[in-house]
Amino acid sequence: MEVIFGDSVPPSQRKTDTEDVRSYARRLAQVTGHPVSTGGRPNFLVVIASEDDRAATLASISRHLPGISANSLRALRDMRRDTYCAVAAYAAGPSANTYTAAVAVIRSENPDLLRLSCIHEELAQGMGLANDSPAARPSIFNDDDEFALLTRHDELLLKMLYDPRLQIGMNAAEAQPIVREIAEELAGGPV
């Protein structure tokens, strides 16, 4: 992951937000067992920019990630004013089922806790838990905004998603018994 800031984001906010992303990347790595880090050769960009500099910041990042054109970033550039943050994941490799890159956009104008909440939700969604559900409780993947930060339930969902017994491209019928087995192991009994 790499954090990219719009020009208007002040240095103190850059420092705080960068540390929040680094800390959360470490947590995601621990939870999933997947190598997640900051620096190096990123395939997940976290853009923190204001309404005034988001378009220019997004235009500058298209060269950082192969397979992502400025056109594909249009929805992130043109976010509605009532959208605090968003993520787009891309499958630019040989398999349409394999994410190869992601871009999260977080409004720098958001208050501190809301920015942190956006970091938690969008980065986890960019890791593969893409859809919100009202049945997900307690969870940040529920549009009721009751939970701001990754919950234990969310961690279990990520552990399941990254369990090596699940293979990319499995259909629901193939995955369901494996998911049930993993859920029972994590819950310590039948679910």
C-alpha positions as CSV (number, residue, x, y, z in Angstrom):
1,M,0.0,0.0,0.0
2,E,1.1,3.5,-0.7
3,V,-0.5,6.7,0.7
4,I,-0.7,9.6,-1.8
5,F,-1.9,13.0,-0.6
6,G,-3.5,15.9,-2.4
7,D,-1.4,19.1,-2.3
8,S,-3.8,20.7,0.2
9,V,-3.4,18.1,3.0
10,P,-1.3,19.7,5.8
11,P,1.9,17.9,7.0
12,S,0.4,17.1,10.5
13,Q,-2.5,15.3,8.9
14,R,-0.3,13.5,6.5
15,K,1.8,12.2,9.3
16,T,-1.2,11.0,11.3
17,D,-3.0,9.4,8.3
18,T,0.2,7.7,7.1
19,E,0.7,6.1,10.5
20,D,-2.9,5.0,10.6
21,V,-2.6,3.3,7.2
22,R,0.7,1.7,8.2
23,S,-0.7,0.4,11.5
24,Y,-3.8,-0.9,9.8
25,A,-1.8,-2.6,7.0
26,R,0.1,-4.5,9.7
27,R,-3.2,-5.5,11.3
28,L,-4.6,-6.7,8.0
29,A,-1.4,-8.7,7.3
30,Q,-1.7,-10.4,10.8
31,V,-5.4,-11.2,10.3
32,T,-5.2,-12.5,6.8
33,G,-1.8,-14.1,6.7
34,H,-1.4,-12.2,3.4
35,P,1.7,-9.9,2.9
36,V,0.3,-6.4,3.4
37,S,2.8,-3.6,3.9
38,T,3.4,0.0,3.0
39,G,6.2,1.1,0.7
40,G,7.9,-1.2,-1.8
41,R,6.1,-1.7,-5.1
42,P,2.5,-0.9,-4.2
43,N,-0.6,-2.4,-5.8
44,F,-3.0,-0.6,-3.5
45,L,-3.0,3.2,-3.5
46,V,-4.7,5.1,-0.7
47,V,-5.5,8.6,-1.9
48,I,-6.3,11.2,0.7
49,A,-7.3,14.4,-1.0
50,S,-9.7,17.3,-0.8
51,E,-12.6,18.0,-3.1
52,D,-10.4,20.7,-4.7
53,D,-7.4,18.5,-5.5
54,R,-8.8,15.0,-5.8
55,A,-9.1,15.1,-9.6
56,A,-5.4,16.2,-10.0
57,T,-4.2,13.7,-7.5
58,L,-6.1,10.8,-9.2
59,A,-4.8,11.9,-12.6
60,S,-1.2,11.7,-11.3
61,I,-1.6,8.1,-9.9
62,S,-2.8,6.3,-13.1
63,R,0.9,5.8,-14.0
64,H,1.6,4.1,-10.7
65,L,-0.6,1.1,-11.2
66,P,-0.5,-0.9,-14.5
67,G,-3.9,-1.6,-16.0
68,I,-5.6,1.4,-14.4
69,S,-6.3,4.2,-16.7
70,A,-7.4,7.7,-15.9
71,N,-10.8,6.7,-17.4
72,S,-11.2,3.9,-14.9
73,L,-10.7,6.3,-12.1
74,R,-13.6,8.5,-13.2
75,A,-16.0,7.3,-10.6
76,L,-13.5,8.0,-7.8
77,R,-12.8,11.4,-9.2
78,D,-16.5,12.3,-9.5
79,M,-17.6,11.1,-6.1
80,R,-20.9,12.5,-4.9
81,R,-20.5,15.2,-2.1
82,D,-22.2,12.9,0.4
83,T,-19.7,10.1,-0.2
84,Y,-17.0,10.2,2.4
85,C,-14.7,7.6,0.8
86,A,-14.7,4.8,-1.7
87,V,-12.6,2.0,-3.1
88,A,-12.2,0.4,-6.5
89,A,-10.4,-2.9,-7.0
90,Y,-9.2,-4.1,-10.4
91,A,-8.5,-7.4,-12.0
92,A,-6.0,-6.5,-14.7
93,G,-4.3,-9.9,-14.8
94,P,-5.1,-13.1,-16.6
95,S,-7.9,-14.0,-14.2
96,A,-11.0,-11.9,-13.9
97,N,-11.4,-13.3,-10.3
98,T,-8.1,-12.0,-9.0
99,Y,-7.7,-8.5,-7.8
100,T,-4.4,-7.1,-9.0
101,A,-4.7,-3.5,-7.8
102,A,-6.9,-1.2,-5.8
103,V,-7.4,2.5,-5.2
104,A,-9.1,3.9,-2.1
105,V,-10.1,7.6,-2.0
106,I,-10.7,9.3,1.3
107,R,-11.8,12.9,1.6
108,S,-9.1,14.9,3.5
109,E,-11.9,17.2,4.8
110,N,-13.4,14.3,6.9
111,P,-12.9,14.7,10.6
112,D,-10.2,12.5,12.2
113,L,-12.4,9.6,13.3
114,L,-14.3,9.5,10.0
115,R,-11.0,9.4,8.1
116,L,-9.9,6.5,10.3
117,S,-13.2,4.8,9.8
118,C,-12.8,5.2,6.0
119,I,-9.3,3.7,6.2
120,H,-10.6,0.7,8.0
121,E,-13.6,0.0,5.7
122,E,-12.2,0.9,2.3
123,L,-8.8,-0.9,2.8
124,A,-10.6,-4.1,4.1
125,Q,-13.1,-3.9,1.2
126,G,-10.2,-3.5,-1.3
127,M,-8.8,-6.7,0.2
128,G,-11.8,-8.6,-1.1
129,L,-14.8,-8.1,1.2
130,A,-16.4,-5.9,-1.4
131,N,-20.1,-5.7,-0.5
132,D,-21.9,-4.3,2.5
133,S,-24.7,-6.4,4.0
134,P,-27.3,-5.5,6.6
135,A,-26.9,-9.1,7.9
136,A,-23.2,-8.4,8.7
137,R,-23.3,-7.6,12.5
138,P,-21.3,-6.4,14.3
139,S,-19.4,-5.1,11.3
140,I,-18.1,-2.1,9.4
141,F,-19.5,-3.8,6.3
142,N,-23.0,-2.7,7.2
143,D,-24.4,0.6,5.9
144,D,-26.0,1.5,9.2
145,D,-22.8,3.2,10.3
146,E,-23.0,1.8,13.8
147,F,-19.5,0.5,13.8
148,A,-16.6,2.8,12.7
149,L,-13.6,0.4,13.0
150,L,-12.9,-3.2,12.1
151,T,-14.6,-5.5,14.5
152,R,-13.7,-9.0,15.6
153,H,-16.5,-10.3,13.3
154,D,-14.8,-8.5,10.4
155,E,-11.5,-10.0,11.3
156,L,-13.1,-13.5,11.2
157,L,-14.6,-12.7,7.7
158,L,-11.1,-11.7,6.5
159,K,-9.5,-14.8,8.0
160,M,-12.1,-16.9,6.1
161,L,-11.6,-15.1,2.9
162,Y,-7.8,-15.6,3.0
163,D,-7.9,-19.2,4.2
164,P,-5.8,-21.3,1.8
165,R,-8.5,-23.9,1.5
166,L,-10.5,-21.4,-0.5
167,Q,-9.3,-21.2,-4.1
168,I,-9.8,-18.3,-6.5
169,G,-12.5,-19.2,-9.0
170,M,-14.5,-21.6,-6.8
171,N,-18.2,-21.3,-7.3
172,A,-20.6,-21.0,-4.4
173,A,-21.4,-24.8,-4.3
174,E,-17.7,-25.6,-4.1
175,A,-16.9,-23.0,-1.5
176,Q,-19.9,-23.4,0.8
177,P,-18.8,-26.6,2.7
178,I,-15.3,-25.2,3.1
179,V,-16.6,-21.9,4.4
180,R,-18.8,-23.7,6.9
181,E,-15.9,-25.8,8.0
182,I,-13.7,-22.7,8.5
183,A,-16.5,-20.8,10.3
184,E,-17.0,-23.7,12.7
185,E,-13.2,-23.9,13.4
186,L,-13.1,-20.1,14.1
187,A,-16.3,-20.2,16.2
188,G,-15.2,-23.3,18.1
189,G,-18.3,-25.3,17.2
190,P,-21.3,-25.6,14.8
191,V,-22.6,-22.4,13.3
